[in-house]
Amino acid sequence: MTKCTHLDTIEAVAPSADGCEDCLKTGDTWVHLRVCLECGHVGCCDSSKNKHATKHHHATGHPLVQSAEPGEDWLWCYVDRVMLEPSSGPLWSGPWRKDGR
């Protein structure tokens, strides 16, 4: 069983935007949202055409995201390619609408 070796990179972050930060800048849409647990960047998932959360990982090396979707409580480590279920709710804080677009 693969384990995540990057849990020590998790920071107390606040989401960077009320939706996908990059899609909001270009007027585009997204499917689901992910919050970077190192800097708070909000990006769209790989089911979205722009895949901004993954692009953010490739640009920064930040390894962990958490789903920002209501009812979902999981993390993904891009480096170790493993899903984690913290069962503790969001690891980020701050105002958040989660209403998508």
Residue pairs with C-beta under 8 A, 6 or more apart in sequence:
2 80
2 81
2 82
3 80
3 82
4 63
4 64
4 75
4 77
4 80
4 82
4 84
5 79
5 80
6 63
6 64
6 77
6 79
6 80
7 64
9 37
9 38
9 62
9 63
9 64
10 37
10 38
10 64
10 91
11 37
11 38
11 39
12 92
12 93
13 35
13 36
13 37
13 38
13 39
13 40
13 92
13 93
14 40
14 92
14 93
14 94
14 95
15 35
15 40
15 42
15 68
15 92
15 94
15 96
16 39
16 40
16 41
16 42
17 24
17 42
18 24
18 42
18 96
18 97
18 99
19 30
19 33
19 42
19 100
19 101
20 28
20 30
20 33
20 42
20 43
20 44
20 48
20 50
20 52
21 41
21 42
21 43
21 52
22 28
22 43
22 44
22 50
22 52
22 55
23 29
23 30
23 44
23 48
23 50
23 52
23 101
28 49
28 50
29 48
29 101
30 44
30 45
30 48
30 50
30 52
30 100
30 101
31 44
31 45
31 47
31 48
32 44
32 45
32 47
32 48
32 67
32 68
32 69
33 42
33 43
33 44
33 45
33 53
33 67
33 68
33 69
33 98
33 100
34 42
34 43
34 44
34 45
34 53
34 65
34 66
34 67
34 68
34 76
35 41
35 42
35 65
35 66
35 68
35 90
35 92
36 42
36 43
36 53
36 56
36 57
36 60
36 62
36 64
36 65
37 62
37 64
37 65
37 66
37 75
37 91
37 92
38 60
38 62
38 63
38 64
39 60
39 62
40 92
41 53
41 56
41 60
41 62
42 68
43 51
43 52
43 53
43 54
43 55
43 56
43 65
44 50
44 51
44 52
44 53
45 51
45 53
46 53
46 54
53 65
54 78
56 62
57 63
57 65
57 78
63 77
63 78
63 79
63 80
64 75
64 76
64 77
64 78
65 75
65 76
65 78
66 74
66 75
66 76
66 86
66 90
66 91
66 92
67 73
67 74
67 75
67 76
68 90
68 96
68 98
69 98
70 98
73 85
73 86
73 87
73 88
73 89
73 90
74 83
74 84
74 85
74 86
75 83
75 84
75 85
75 86
75 91
76 82
76 83
76 84
77 83
77 84
90 96
